[in-house]
Amino acid sequence: QVRLVESGGGLVQAGGSRRLSCAASGRSFSTYVMGWFRQAPGKAREFVAAISWSGGSAYYADSVKGRFTISRDNAKNTVYLQMNSLKPEDTAVYYCAGDRTIGLATSNPNYWGQGTQVTVSS
């Protein structure tokens, strides 16, 4: 079992940066693939990024590739999402998520945080 708590959301101007954090509880955090999803108003939740248990591999949605960076610190049980060059269309609730495999973590993970709002103003 993994419990996830996001932080770092807020209001940012277009072109700005923001770093989201996700603190995980549970001793098995380092064995989970961790990811970020987002849901904009009126839209379905979508995959943003994921990172392997070791941190050696990262995966990104095309819409954020080159602007967002996912990382993790297994010693701190924390995963991060560094968001640069933010656009108004990045406005969404961002969710941290995790599961045992890449396939599940990038599509239908079992473990979710409560979400944190990111609003990008133009």
ChimeraX commands (.cxc) that place a marker at each C-alpha (Angstrom):
marker #1 position 0.00,0.00,0.00 radius 0.5
marker #1 position 1.19,3.49,-0.87 radius 0.5
marker #1 position -0.42,6.74,0.27 radius 0.5
marker #1 position 0.34,9.79,-1.88 radius 0.5
marker #1 position 0.11,13.48,-0.99 radius 0.5
marker #1 position 0.79,16.18,-3.57 radius 0.5
marker #1 position 1.91,19.74,-2.93 radius 0.5
marker #1 position 3.24,22.71,-4.85 radius 0.5
marker #1 position 0.27,23.74,-6.90 radius 0.5
marker #1 position -0.79,27.34,-7.32 radius 0.5
marker #1 position -1.11,30.24,-9.72 radius 0.5
marker #1 position 1.70,30.95,-12.16 radius 0.5
marker #1 position 2.05,33.21,-15.19 radius 0.5
marker #1 position 2.49,31.80,-18.65 radius 0.5
marker #1 position 6.14,31.13,-19.35 radius 0.5
marker #1 position 6.83,30.55,-15.68 radius 0.5
marker #1 position 7.86,27.47,-13.74 radius 0.5
marker #1 position 6.47,25.39,-10.92 radius 0.5
marker #1 position 7.62,22.29,-9.10 radius 0.5
marker #1 position 5.16,19.77,-7.78 radius 0.5
marker #1 position 6.05,17.28,-5.08 radius 0.5
marker #1 position 4.44,14.02,-4.12 radius 0.5
marker #1 position 5.25,12.51,-0.75 radius 0.5
marker #1 position 4.62,8.80,-0.41 radius 0.5
marker #1 position 4.14,6.72,2.67 radius 0.5
marker #1 position 4.98,3.06,2.75 radius 0.5
marker #1 position 8.21,1.14,2.79 radius 0.5
marker #1 position 7.82,-0.16,-0.74 radius 0.5
marker #1 position 7.91,3.24,-2.49 radius 0.5
marker #1 position 11.19,2.47,-4.24 radius 0.5
marker #1 position 9.61,-0.52,-5.96 radius 0.5
marker #1 position 6.81,1.50,-7.55 radius 0.5
marker #1 position 6.73,3.19,-10.91 radius 0.5
marker #1 position 5.48,6.71,-10.18 radius 0.5
marker #1 position 3.64,9.05,-12.46 radius 0.5
marker #1 position 1.77,12.29,-12.85 radius 0.5
marker #1 position -1.60,12.77,-14.49 radius 0.5
marker #1 position -3.72,15.87,-14.94 radius 0.5
marker #1 position -7.33,16.76,-15.49 radius 0.5
marker #1 position -8.46,20.04,-16.95 radius 0.5
marker #1 position -12.03,21.32,-16.49 radius 0.5
marker #1 position -14.43,19.44,-18.74 radius 0.5
marker #1 position -11.74,17.07,-19.97 radius 0.5
marker #1 position -10.71,13.52,-19.21 radius 0.5
marker #1 position -7.75,12.82,-16.98 radius 0.5
marker #1 position -4.58,12.39,-19.03 radius 0.5
marker #1 position -1.13,10.96,-18.52 radius 0.5
marker #1 position 1.67,13.50,-18.11 radius 0.5
marker #1 position 4.86,11.70,-17.05 radius 0.5
marker #1 position 6.18,8.60,-15.33 radius 0.5
marker #1 position 9.46,7.43,-13.88 radius 0.5
marker #1 position 10.82,3.96,-13.26 radius 0.5
marker #1 position 11.49,2.69,-9.75 radius 0.5
marker #1 position 15.21,3.41,-10.08 radius 0.5
marker #1 position 14.73,6.77,-11.73 radius 0.5
marker #1 position 16.69,5.57,-14.72 radius 0.5
marker #1 position 13.85,5.82,-17.21 radius 0.5
marker #1 position 11.29,8.54,-17.72 radius 0.5
marker #1 position 8.27,8.79,-19.98 radius 0.5
marker #1 position 6.39,11.88,-21.11 radius 0.5
marker #1 position 3.27,12.87,-22.95 radius 0.5
marker #1 position 4.07,14.66,-26.19 radius 0.5
marker #1 position 2.33,17.79,-24.92 radius 0.5
marker #1 position 4.87,18.26,-22.11 radius 0.5
marker #1 position 8.01,16.73,-23.58 radius 0.5
marker #1 position 10.92,19.16,-23.35 radius 0.5
marker #1 position 9.14,21.37,-20.81 radius 0.5
marker #1 position 8.42,19.04,-17.87 radius 0.5
marker #1 position 10.86,16.83,-15.98 radius 0.5
marker #1 position 9.93,14.04,-13.60 radius 0.5
marker #1 position 12.36,12.89,-10.94 radius 0.5
marker #1 position 12.34,10.96,-7.69 radius 0.5
marker #1 position 14.27,10.69,-4.47 radius 0.5
marker #1 position 13.74,7.23,-3.02 radius 0.5
marker #1 position 15.54,8.18,0.20 radius 0.5
marker #1 position 12.85,10.82,0.78 radius 0.5
marker #1 position 9.95,8.80,-0.65 radius 0.5
marker #1 position 9.20,11.72,-2.94 radius 0.5
marker #1 position 8.58,12.21,-6.63 radius 0.5
marker #1 position 8.75,15.60,-8.33 radius 0.5
marker #1 position 7.43,17.24,-11.46 radius 0.5
marker #1 position 9.38,20.27,-12.61 radius 0.5
marker #1 position 7.25,22.27,-15.00 radius 0.5
marker #1 position 8.87,24.96,-17.13 radius 0.5
marker #1 position 7.59,27.20,-19.92 radius 0.5
marker #1 position 4.07,26.78,-18.62 radius 0.5
marker #1 position 1.14,27.50,-20.90 radius 0.5
marker #1 position -2.48,28.32,-20.08 radius 0.5
marker #1 position -3.43,24.92,-21.49 radius 0.5
marker #1 position -1.39,23.31,-18.69 radius 0.5
marker #1 position -4.03,24.50,-16.24 radius 0.5
marker #1 position -5.41,21.42,-14.50 radius 0.5
marker #1 position -5.56,19.45,-11.31 radius 0.5
marker #1 position -2.36,17.42,-11.18 radius 0.5
marker #1 position -2.41,13.98,-9.61 radius 0.5
marker #1 position 0.43,11.83,-8.42 radius 0.5
marker #1 position -0.06,8.12,-9.03 radius 0.5
marker #1 position 1.81,4.87,-8.76 radius 0.5
marker #1 position 1.80,1.18,-9.47 radius 0.5
marker #1 position 4.10,-1.80,-9.85 radius 0.5
marker #1 position 4.52,-1.71,-13.62 radius 0.5
marker #1 position 5.09,0.87,-16.34 radius 0.5
marker #1 position 1.97,-0.30,-18.12 radius 0.5
marker #1 position -0.26,0.27,-15.14 radius 0.5
marker #1 position 1.48,3.43,-13.92 radius 0.5
marker #1 position 1.01,5.16,-17.28 radius 0.5
marker #1 position -2.57,4.07,-17.92 radius 0.5
marker #1 position -4.57,2.92,-14.90 radius 0.5
marker #1 position -2.57,3.06,-11.67 radius 0.5
marker #1 position -4.05,1.75,-8.46 radius 0.5
marker #1 position -2.70,4.43,-6.15 radius 0.5
marker #1 position -3.61,8.11,-6.41 radius 0.5
marker #1 position -3.08,11.30,-4.52 radius 0.5
marker #1 position -5.83,13.84,-3.90 radius 0.5
marker #1 position -4.57,16.25,-6.54 radius 0.5
marker #1 position -3.16,19.78,-6.55 radius 0.5
marker #1 position -4.44,22.65,-8.69 radius 0.5
marker #1 position -2.12,24.39,-11.12 radius 0.5
marker #1 position -3.46,27.50,-12.83 radius 0.5
marker #1 position -1.48,29.20,-15.57 radius 0.5
marker #1 position -2.59,32.73,-16.37 radius 0.5
marker #1 position -2.03,34.29,-19.78 radius 0.5
marker link #1:1,2 radius 0.2
marker link #1:2,3 radius 0.2
marker link #1:3,4 radius 0.2
marker link #1:4,5 radius 0.2
marker link #1:5,6 radius 0.2
marker link #1:6,7 radius 0.2
marker link #1:7,8 radius 0.2
marker link #1:8,9 radius 0.2
marker link #1:9,10 radius 0.2
marker link #1:10,11 radius 0.2
marker link #1:11,12 radius 0.2
marker link #1:12,13 radius 0.2
marker link #1:13,14 radius 0.2
marker link #1:14,15 radius 0.2
marker link #1:15,16 radius 0.2
marker link #1:16,17 radius 0.2
marker link #1:17,18 radius 0.2
marker link #1:18,19 radius 0.2
marker link #1:19,20 radius 0.2
marker link #1:20,21 radius 0.2
marker link #1:21,22 radius 0.2
marker link #1:22,23 radius 0.2
marker link #1:23,24 radius 0.2
marker link #1:24,25 radius 0.2
marker link #1:25,26 radius 0.2
marker link #1:26,27 radius 0.2
marker link #1:27,28 radius 0.2
marker link #1:28,29 radius 0.2
marker link #1:29,30 radius 0.2
marker link #1:30,31 radius 0.2
marker link #1:31,32 radius 0.2
marker link #1:32,33 radius 0.2
marker link #1:33,34 radius 0.2
marker link #1:34,35 radius 0.2
marker link #1:35,36 radius 0.2
marker link #1:36,37 radius 0.2
marker link #1:37,38 radius 0.2
marker link #1:38,39 radius 0.2
marker link #1:39,40 radius 0.2
marker link #1:40,41 radius 0.2
marker link #1:41,42 radius 0.2
marker link #1:42,43 radius 0.2
marker link #1:43,44 radius 0.2
marker link #1:44,45 radius 0.2
marker link #1:45,46 radius 0.2
marker link #1:46,47 radius 0.2
marker link #1:47,48 radius 0.2
marker link #1:48,49 radius 0.2
marker link #1:49,50 radius 0.2
marker link #1:50,51 radius 0.2
marker link #1:51,52 radius 0.2
marker link #1:52,53 radius 0.2
marker link #1:53,54 radius 0.2
marker link #1:54,55 radius 0.2
marker link #1:55,56 radius 0.2
marker link #1:56,57 radius 0.2
marker link #1:57,58 radius 0.2
marker link #1:58,59 radius 0.2
marker link #1:59,60 radius 0.2
marker link #1:60,61 radius 0.2
marker link #1:61,62 radius 0.2
marker link #1:62,63 radius 0.2
marker link #1:63,64 radius 0.2
marker link #1:64,65 radius 0.2
marker link #1:65,66 radius 0.2
marker link #1:66,67 radius 0.2
marker link #1:67,68 radius 0.2
marker link #1:68,69 radius 0.2
marker link #1:69,70 radius 0.2
marker link #1:70,71 radius 0.2
marker link #1:71,72 radius 0.2
marker link #1:72,73 radius 0.2
marker link #1:73,74 radius 0.2
marker link #1:74,75 radius 0.2
marker link #1:75,76 radius 0.2
marker link #1:76,77 radius 0.2
marker link #1:77,78 radius 0.2
marker link #1:78,79 radius 0.2
marker link #1:79,80 radius 0.2
marker link #1:80,81 radius 0.2
marker link #1:81,82 radius 0.2
marker link #1:82,83 radius 0.2
marker link #1:83,84 radius 0.2
marker link #1:84,85 radius 0.2
marker link #1:85,86 radius 0.2
marker link #1:86,87 radius 0.2
marker link #1:87,88 radius 0.2
marker link #1:88,89 radius 0.2
marker link #1:89,90 radius 0.2
marker link #1:90,91 radius 0.2
marker link #1:91,92 radius 0.2
marker link #1:92,93 radius 0.2
marker link #1:93,94 radius 0.2
marker link #1:94,95 radius 0.2
marker link #1:95,96 radius 0.2
marker link #1:96,97 radius 0.2
marker link #1:97,98 radius 0.2
marker link #1:98,99 radius 0.2
marker link #1:99,100 radius 0.2
marker link #1:100,101 radius 0.2
marker link #1:101,102 radius 0.2
marker link #1:102,103 radius 0.2
marker link #1:103,104 radius 0.2
marker link #1:104,105 radius 0.2
marker link #1:105,106 radius 0.2
marker link #1:106,107 radius 0.2
marker link #1:107,108 radius 0.2
marker link #1:108,109 radius 0.2
marker link #1:109,110 radius 0.2
marker link #1:110,111 radius 0.2
marker link #1:111,112 radius 0.2
marker link #1:112,113 radius 0.2
marker link #1:113,114 radius 0.2
marker link #1:114,115 radius 0.2
marker link #1:115,116 radius 0.2
marker link #1:116,117 radius 0.2
marker link #1:117,118 radius 0.2
marker link #1:118,119 radius 0.2
marker link #1:119,120 radius 0.2
marker link #1:120,121 radius 0.2
marker link #1:121,122 radius 0.2
view
